Amino acid sequence: MLGVMSPAEGMRMAEERGLDLIEIAPTASPPTCKIMDYGKWKYENKKKQVAARKKQVIVHVKEVQIRPRTDQHDIDVKLRHARRFILDGDKVKINLRFSGREMAHQEIGFQVLRKVMEALQDVGMTEVAPKMEGKQLFVIVAPDPVKVKDYLKAHPKPNASSREEAEKAHAEADHEEESEA
C-alpha cells in the first residue's frame, strides 16, 4: 500500500523496480493499481486455469436404447448398464424407439419408460421428463450424489481379495460334494 499518487509517479516507481504498473480496478475511485511483473502474473494465471481444468469432472451422456416390445430380462440387463453408468457419474439418456404401428400405442412406450425411471430412482433423478422427438421417446436420468452415496453404502463393490475368497470357498464346497459322491 503506497497510497494515492498520480499515474506518472506510479509509472516511475514501477520502472525503478523493473516491473509493470497494472490497473486492477479501473472503476474504483481512485483507480487501484499494482506494481508487479505482468509476464509472471499472466503465466501464473494460465497455470491456475490449467490446474482448474484438470480437476474439472466431465459428465458424459450415455445412451441406452429399448423398444416397446423389449422383454423384461433384456430391460433388466439394460438397467444394469444404466445403473453402472450413473454410479460412474455419467448421465443416461434412455431412448425408446417406435416403429410402424407401434406409434399408434404410445401409451405402452410411456409405461415401459416409467418402469425404467422408477427402477433407476434409487441412484438417479429424472433430469428431463419423457419427451417425444419424432419416432423416439426419451428421458434423461442424472446421478443424484446423495442417492449414489447411499446406494454404494448398501451395495459395496466386492474387492479382489473378497472375490478370491468367495471363489476359493465355492471351489472347496464343490470339492467336498465330489468327495461325498
Stockholm file with secondary structure:
# STOCKHOLM 1.0

chainA/1-181         MLGVMSPAEGMRMAEERGLDLIEIAPTASPPTCKIMDYGKWKYENKKKQVAARKKQVIVHVKEVQIRPRTDQHDIDVKLRHARRFILDGDKVKINLRFSGREMAHQEIGFQVLRKVMEALQDVGMTEVAPKMEGKQLFVIVAPDPVKVKDYLKAHPKPNASSREEAEKAHAEADHEEESEA
#=GR chainA/1-181 SS CCCSCCHHHHHHHHHHHTCEEEEEETTSSSCEEEEECHHHHHHHHHHHHHHHHHHCCCCCEEEEEECTTCCHHHHHHHHHHHHHHHHTTCEEEEEEECCGGGGGGHHHHHHHHHHHHHHHTTTEEEEEEEEEETTEEEEEEEECHHHHHHHHHHSCCCCHHHHHHHHHHHHHHHHHHHHHC
#=GC SS_cons         CCCSCCHHHHHHHHHHHTCEEEEEETTSSSCEEEEECHHHHHHHHHHHHHHHHHHCCCCCEEEEEECTTCCHHHHHHHHHHHHHHHHTTCEEEEEEECCGGGGGGHHHHHHHHHHHHHHHTTTEEEEEEEEEETTEEEEEEEECHHHHHHHHHHSCCCCHHHHHHHHHHHHHHHHHHHHHC
//
